[in-house]
């Protein structure tokens, strides 16, 4: 199993300036990622309160980079074009012990 960092970067003031349509997409986005977390694919996900501007991050567990790209392609924020989404492999990820 491999791990990947998934990073969604909307405009810096997105939380305070999003339109109703963008807010609806974000609700779909959260539901999409909650489902991935419930299935064990998303290890963690959520917004990052960076002083420069909010952005979202997830750590994804997948067999192949193609699986992560399929997750990316189905993400409502990608479908709606709300901002760039970068995916980076984490080849030496260290997990906490259970």
N, C-alpha and C positions, 0 to 999 in steps of 0.2 A: 504494500500500500504506500502511496506517496501523498505528500501534502503540498498544497498550493496556497499562496497568498492571493486574495481576490480584493481589488481596491476600486471603489466607485468614487469618482471625484466630480460632484456637480459644481456649479458656480459657488464662490465662497459664502455668499449670503443666502444660499438656497433655503435654509429652514425658515427664514423670515420673509422671503419674497416669493415662495412657490405659489403658483396659481392653483385654482381648484382642480383643474385637470392634472397638474403635476402631483398634487396631494393624493388624488385617486390612484395614480400610478405608484406612488410611494406605499400606499396601503397594500396594493397588489404585490409590490416588491417585498414588503415585510412578511406577508403571508407565504410567498414563494420561499423565502429563506427560512421561515419557521418550519415549513414542511421539510426542507432539506435538513434542518437540525433534528427534527423528529425522526427522520430516517437514518440519522447518523452520518450523513454526508458532510454537513457543515459542522465543524467542531465548535466554532464560535462565530458570531456575526453581530454587527451593530455599528452605530455611529461613533465617530471619533471627534471629540471636542477640541480640535486643534485651534489655537488662537488665531491662526491665519485664515481659517475657514473650515467648516465641517466637511467631513467625508466619511464614507463607510468602508468597513473592512470585514473580511471573512477569512477563515482558514478552512480549506476544503480538503477532505480526504477522498482520494480517487485512485483508480488503478492506472489511468493513462491521462496524458494532457488532453487528448480528444474528449474525454468525459467532462473535464473542466470546461473546455470550450463549448460543449453542448449545454452545460449549466449556464454559462455566460450568454449564449445565444437565446436561451429561454427566459432570461431575467427581464421582467417588465421594464426596468430602467433602460436596458439595452434596446429592447424592442421599441420603446418610445423615444429613444435618442436623448435622454436627459443628461448625459455626460459621459466622459470616457470611463471605461472599465478596463483595468490592467490585471493580468493574471501572471504570477511569477511562481516558478517551482521553488520549493524549499527542500533541497536535496539532503540536507543534514539536520532536519528538524529533530529536536529532542522533546520527547513527551514526558509529562509527569508520570510517576508510577502510581498505579491504583492502590 
